[in-house]
Amino acid sequence: MEQLLHYVWKHKMTPLGELTTTDGRLVEIIDPGLHNRNAGPDFFNAKVKIDGQTWVGNVEIHDKSKDWYLHGHDQNPAYDNVVLHVAECIDCEVRNSKGETLPQLMLTVPQHVTDNYSILMKTDCYPPCYKIVPSLTKLTIHSWMSCLETERLEQKTESIRRRVERLNGSWEDALFVTLARNYGFGINGDAFEQWATNLQLNCVAHHRDDLFQVETMFMGQAGLLDINSVPKKHQQNAINDSYYTKMANEYRYLAHKFKLTPIDFKMWKFLRLRPQNFPHIRISQLATLYYERRMSLSRLVECKTAQEMASLFATHVTPYWGNHYIFGAESLQNSKSMSPFSINLLLINTAVPMLFAYGRHIQNELLCERAFDILDQLKAENNHIIRMWRECGLEVTNAGDTQALIQLKKEYCDKRECLRCRIGYEYLKRVEGHNLQQNQ
């Protein structure tokens, strides 16, 4: 497998003993070079010593020597500075576009690396590398977690950047849409994002000083003022409900005034959803947050601590929803404030990524550093991914740790990208049983 050969070369996991070219010259790998994942030779600026002479140039790796010609490298001048061709099977000579014959090294993947890789790829036990986690040094774990935390924030930054582009460069609108999406807490995330994108905040802004009208436009654009969105057994009660009828009539006026079109109410999911998470409740909370003018990028950037951010995101419903979860159906009185647990998730998934992304946008490293600081101040998430890693022996103390481990699971374990993982590297290089026994 060529990918595994790349890995062995990159990490110098070569078999024990001397390495020689096919014509018997001694080879020493001084620097494997920079791994190139784009067009061109596989490794740039490698440094190898062949028969006592040091060569600096590129290295190309194939399963078989014939692949050199199959890929057309003999006709491509970009490969003329290859100083060594590496293959597991040497079945022919290779020449560059100048007609020069290149030295070749037959490289085999050590058996223990092949066996370990096979286990990582085939085992149903998740994660397959769990046995070595307790044996890893704190430095190895800490450095990898730091990289994963940064990688996750960079990934979220890219999503926010694309959202800003779709919203005509408005960071304020992007903040609202990002927040709305995360108000869906996974189940209704897509519906909330489409609702927020369709909301037309520039129209809502004309009535920002009237909470009822703000909530009306929020509910109306969500399709929740359509009587058919109300369960049939509650429809008559909704029709007789003064708050619902007043809001429905107001929305008809505002929709005509601003030429508004609601999203399809069927997008909202209610099955296995706690009433506290019903879209009516979340939208009322968002309406209150918007009305109180606490959700703005300038106020977010002013926050120095997680506590200040939490205060900014704390919100509640309007009075009607104190004893309702849907229109036309009364319930026990409940303030329905945003819980500390939910606020913690919103800060992790909205506030911190927005702060980091905006810092990147305006090239303000202080904002980016603050994003990391606040993430480390926030409580660790508690979900099946985090519980799994804890069972494997990893220490989890804050949200920075949990974001790193979620990134590890989703972008490496789930995709079987063990060759890019530092824990995978430690697993692959061990000789079966040897490394574990040393640490027992």
C-alpha positions in Angstrom: 0.0 0.0 0.0 1.6 3.2 -1.2 0.1 5.3 1.6 1.7 3.2 4.2 5.1 3.4 2.4 4.8 7.1 2.5 4.2 6.9 6.3 7.2 4.6 6.9 9.4 6.9 4.9 8.2 10.1 6.6 8.7 8.7 10.1 11.8 6.7 9.2 10.2 3.4 10.3 12.5 1.5 8.1 13.4 -2.2 8.8 16.4 -2.8 10.9 19.7 -3.1 9.0 21.4 -1.3 6.3 19.5 0.3 3.4 21.0 0.0 -0.1 20.1 1.0 -3.6 19.4 -1.7 -6.1 23.0 -1.5 -7.3 24.4 -2.0 -3.8 25.1 1.6 -2.7 24.6 2.4 1.0 21.7 4.7 1.7 21.2 6.9 4.8 18.1 9.0 5.3 19.2 12.2 6.9 15.9 14.1 6.4 12.9 12.4 4.7 11.7 15.9 3.4 8.4 17.7 3.4 5.4 15.5 2.6 3.6 16.8 -0.5 -0.1 16.0 -0.8 -0.6 18.0 -4.0 0.8 17.5 -7.5 4.5 16.8 -7.9 7.0 14.5 -6.1 5.9 12.9 -2.8 8.5 14.5 -0.7 10.2 17.9 -1.2 13.7 18.9 -0.1 14.7 15.5 1.3 18.3 14.9 2.3 19.8 11.5 1.7 23.4 10.2 1.7 24.1 7.6 -1.1 27.4 5.9 -1.1 28.8 8.6 1.2 27.6 11.5 -1.0 24.9 13.8 0.3 22.0 14.6 -2.1 19.3 17.2 -1.5 16.2 17.0 -3.6 12.9 15.3 -4.0 11.9 11.7 -3.4 9.1 9.8 -5.2 7.5 6.7 -3.8 5.5 3.9 -5.5 4.3 0.4 -4.9 6.1 -0.7 -8.0 8.8 0.9 -10.1 6.6 0.6 -13.2 4.2 3.1 -11.6 6.8 5.7 -12.5 6.0 5.3 -16.2 2.3 4.6 -15.6 2.0 8.0 -14.0 4.0 9.7 -16.8 6.8 10.9 -14.5 9.4 10.0 -17.2 7.9 12.8 -19.4 7.4 15.4 -16.7 10.3 17.8 -16.0 8.8 18.4 -12.5 10.3 15.1 -11.5 13.8 15.8 -12.9 15.1 16.8 -9.5 14.1 13.5 -7.8 17.3 12.2 -6.2 15.9 8.8 -5.1 13.0 6.6 -6.2 11.5 4.4 -3.5 9.3 1.3 -4.2 8.3 -1.9 -2.4 8.7 -3.8 -5.6 11.6 -2.9 -8.0 10.6 -4.3 -11.3 12.4 -2.0 -13.8 14.8 0.9 -14.1 13.4 4.4 -13.9 14.6 7.5 -16.0 13.6 11.1 -15.8 12.7 13.3 -18.8 16.4 13.9 -19.4 17.0 10.2 -19.8 18.9 10.0 -16.6 18.7 6.7 -14.6 17.6 7.3 -11.0 18.9 5.4 -7.9 16.2 3.2 -6.4 15.7 1.9 -2.9 13.5 -1.1 -2.3 11.7 -0.3 0.9 9.4 -2.9 2.7 7.0 -2.0 5.4 8.1 -3.7 8.7 5.8 -6.5 9.6 4.8 -5.1 13.0 3.7 -1.8 11.3 1.7 -3.7 8.7 0.0 -5.8 11.5 -0.7 -2.8 13.6 -2.2 -0.9 10.7 -4.3 -3.8 9.8 -5.7 -3.9 13.3 -6.5 -0.2 13.2 -8.3 -0.5 9.9 -10.3 -3.6 10.6 -11.1 -3.8 14.3 -14.7 -3.2 15.4 -13.4 -2.1 18.9 -13.5 1.7 19.1 -11.1 3.3 19.3 -8.8 0.5 18.2 -5.7 2.2 19.8 -7.2 2.4 23.2 -4.7 -0.1 24.7 -1.7 2.3 24.4 -3.4 5.5 25.6 -2.5 4.9 29.3 1.2 4.4 28.3 1.5 7.7 26.4 3.5 10.5 28.1 1.6 13.6 29.3 3.7 15.7 26.8 2.5 13.5 23.9 -1.1 13.8 24.9 -0.9 17.6 25.7 0.8 18.6 22.5 -1.6 16.5 20.3 -4.7 17.9 22.2 -3.5 21.4 21.7 -3.1 20.8 17.9 -6.6 19.2 17.8 -8.2 22.1 19.7 -6.7 24.6 17.2 -7.6 22.4 14.3 -11.3 22.4 15.4 -11.4 26.1 15.8 -9.8 26.6 12.4 -12.5 24.3 10.9 -15.3 26.2 12.5 -13.7 29.4 11.3 -13.9 28.2 7.8 -17.6 27.4 8.2 -18.2 30.9 9.6 -16.2 32.5 6.8 -18.3 30.8 4.2 -21.4 31.9 6.1 -20.2 35.5 6.1 -19.7 35.3 2.3 -23.3 34.0 1.8 -24.6 36.8 3.9 -22.9 39.5 1.8 -20.0 40.0 4.1 -22.1 40.8 7.2 -20.4 39.5 10.4 -23.4 40.6 12.5 -25.8 38.5 10.4 -23.3 35.6 10.5 -23.2 35.8 14.3 -27.0 35.6 14.5 -27.3 32.7 12.0 -24.5 30.8 13.8 -26.2 31.3 17.1 -29.6 30.3 15.7 -28.1 27.1 14.2 -26.7 26.1 17.6 -30.1 26.9 19.3 -31.2 23.8 17.4 -28.9 21.7 19.5 -28.3 19.3 16.7 -31.8 18.0 16.0 -33.2 21.3 14.6 -29.9 22.9 13.6 -30.6 22.9 9.9 -34.1 24.3 10.4 -32.8 27.0 12.6 -30.1 28.0 10.2 -32.6 28.2 7.3 -35.0 30.1 9.4 -32.3 32.6 10.5 -31.0 33.1 7.0 -34.6 33.7 5.7 -35.5 36.0 8.6 -34.4 39.3 7.0 -33.0 41.0 10.1 -32.9 44.3 8.2 -36.7 44.2 8.2 -37.0 43.1 11.8 -34.7 46.1 12.7 -37.5 48.5 11.8 -39.5 47.2 14.8 -36.7 46.3 17.1 -38.1 48.5 19.9 -41.3 46.4 20.1 -40.8 43.0 21.5 -44.2 41.7 20.4 -43.5 42.6 16.8 -40.0 41.2 17.0 -41.4 37.9 18.3 -44.2 38.0 15.7 -41.7 38.2 12.8 -39.5 35.5 14.4 -42.5 33.1 14.8 -44.1 34.0 11.5 -40.9 33.5 9.5 -40.6 30.1 11.2 -43.9 29.1 9.8 -45.2 28.6 13.3 -48.2 31.0 12.9 -49.6 28.7 10.3 -52.6 27.1 12.0 -51.6 23.8 10.4 -48.3 23.9 12.4 -50.4 23.4 15.6 -51.4 19.8 16.4 -55.0 19.2 15.4 -56.2 18.5 18.9 -55.0 22.1 19.9 -56.0 24.0 16.8 -59.4 25.2 18.0 -57.8 26.3 21.3 -55.2 28.2 19.3 -57.9 29.9 17.2 -59.6 31.0 20.4 -56.2 32.0 22.0 -56.0 35.9 21.9 -52.2 35.9 21.9 -52.0 33.6 18.9 -54.7 35.4 16.9 -53.2 38.8 17.6 -49.8 37.5 16.6 -51.1 35.8 13.4 -52.9 39.0 12.4 -49.9 41.1 13.0 -47.7 38.8 11.0 -50.1 39.0 8.0 -49.6 42.8 8.1 -45.8 42.7 8.5 -45.5 39.9 5.8 -47.4 42.1 3.4 -45.4 45.2 4.3 -42.0 43.6 3.9 -42.9 40.9 1.4 -41.9 38.1 3.8 -42.2 34.4 3.0 -42.0 31.9 5.9 -40.1 28.6 5.8 -42.1 25.4 5.7 -43.2 24.6 9.3 -42.7 20.9 8.5 -39.0 21.4 8.7 -39.2 21.5 12.5 -38.7 18.3 14.4 -40.6 17.5 17.6 -40.2 13.7 17.9 -38.2 12.7 21.0 -37.6 16.4 21.7 -37.9 17.8 25.2 -40.6 20.5 25.4 -37.9 22.9 26.7 -36.3 22.6 23.3 -39.4 23.1 21.2 -38.7 25.7 18.5 -41.4 28.0 19.9 -39.4 28.3 23.2 -36.1 28.7 21.5 -37.4 31.3 19.1 -39.0 33.3 21.9 -35.6 33.2 23.8 -33.9 34.5 20.7 -36.4 37.2 20.2 -35.8 38.4 23.7 -32.0 38.3 23.2 -32.4 40.3 19.9 -34.8 42.8 21.5 -32.5 43.5 24.4 -29.6 44.2 21.9 -27.3 41.9 23.7 -26.4 39.8 20.7 -24.0 41.9 18.7 -20.4 41.3 17.6 -19.1 44.4 19.4 -20.5 43.2 22.7 -19.1 39.8 22.2 -15.6 41.1 21.4 -15.8 43.2 24.7 -16.2 40.0 26.8 -12.9 39.1 28.6 -14.1 36.0 30.5 -16.4 33.1 30.1 -18.6 34.5 32.9 -19.0 37.8 30.9 -20.0 35.8 27.8 -22.4 33.7 29.8 -24.2 36.8 31.1 -24.4 38.1 27.5 -26.1 34.9 26.3 -28.5 34.4 29.3 -32.1 34.9 28.1 -35.7 33.9 28.8 -39.1 33.7 27.1 -41.8 36.3 26.8 -44.7 36.0 29.4 -47.0 33.9 27.2 -44.5 31.1 26.9 -44.2 30.9 30.7 -47.1 28.5 30.7 -47.1 27.3 27.0 -44.8 25.1 24.9 -47.0 25.5 21.7 -49.8 27.7 20.8 -53.2 26.8 22.3 -52.0 24.4 24.9 -51.4 25.6 28.5 -48.8 24.0 30.7 -47.4 24.5 34.2 -45.8 27.8 34.8 -42.1 27.7 34.1 -39.7 30.6 33.5 -37.9 28.7 30.7 -34.7 30.6 31.1 -31.7 29.3 29.2 -30.0 26.7 31.4 -26.3 27.0 32.4 -25.7 23.7 30.6 -27.2 25.1 27.4 -25.4 28.4 27.7 -22.1 26.5 28.1 -22.8 24.7 24.8 -23.7 27.9 23.1 -20.4 29.5 24.2 -18.4 26.6 23.0 -20.1 26.3 19.6 -21.0 30.0 18.9 -19.2 32.6 21.0 -15.7 31.2 21.1 -15.6 30.2 17.4 -17.0 33.6 16.4 -14.4 35.4 18.5 -11.6 33.3 17.0 -12.9 33.7 13.4 -13.3 37.4 13.8 -9.8 37.7 15.3 -8.5 35.8 12.3 -10.5 38.1 9.9 -9.1 41.4 11.4 -5.7 39.8 12.1 -6.0 40.4 15.9 -4.1 37.6 17.6 -5.3 38.9 21.0 -8.9 37.9 20.2 -7.7 34.5 19.0 -5.7 33.9 22.2 -8.7 35.0 24.3 -10.9 32.5 22.5 -8.5 29.7 23.7 -8.5 31.1 27.2 -12.3 31.2 27.4 -12.5 27.7 26.0 -10.3 26.5 28.8 -12.5 28.4 31.4 -15.6 26.6 30.2 -16.9 23.3 31.7 -16.1 20.1 29.9 -18.9 18.7 27.7 -20.5 15.4 28.7 -21.5 13.2 25.8 -20.8 9.7 24.5 -17.6 10.7 22.8 -16.1 12.3 25.9 -17.2 9.4 28.1 -15.5 7.0 25.7 -12.2 8.8 25.8 -12.4 9.0 29.6 -12.8 5.3 29.7 -9.7 4.9 27.6 -7.7 6.8 30.2 -7.6 10.4 28.9 -7.9 13.2 31.4 -10.6 15.7 30.5 -10.8 19.0 32.5 -12.4 21.7 30.4 -14.1 22.5 27.1 -10.8 22.9 25.3 -10.1 19.2 26.1 -13.5 18.1 24.9 -13.4 20.0 21.7 -10.0 18.4 20.9 -11.4 14.9 21.6 -14.5 15.5 19.5 -12.1 16.6 16.6 -10.0 13.5 17.2 -13.1 11.2 17.0 -14.8 12.9 14.0 -11.8 13.8 11.8 -9.4 10.9 12.6 -11.1 7.9 14.2 -14.3 7.9 12.2 -12.4 8.5 9.0 -9.7 5.9 9.8 -7.1 8.6 9.4 -4.7 6.8 11.8 -1.7 7.7 9.6 -2.3 11.4 10.5 -2.9 10.8 14.2 -0.1 11.0 16.8 -1.7 8.3 18.9 -1.9 6.2 15.7 1.8 6.9 15.2 2.6 5.6 18.6 0.5 2.5 18.0 2.0 1.8 14.6 5.6 2.0 15.6 5.4 -0.3 18.6 6.5 -3.9 18.4 3.6 -6.1 19.4 3.5 -6.3 23.2 7.0 -4.8 23.7 6.1 -1.1 24.3 3.1 -2.0 26.5 5.2 -4.3 28.7 7.8 -1.6 29.2 5.2 0.7 30.7 3.6 -1.8 33.0 
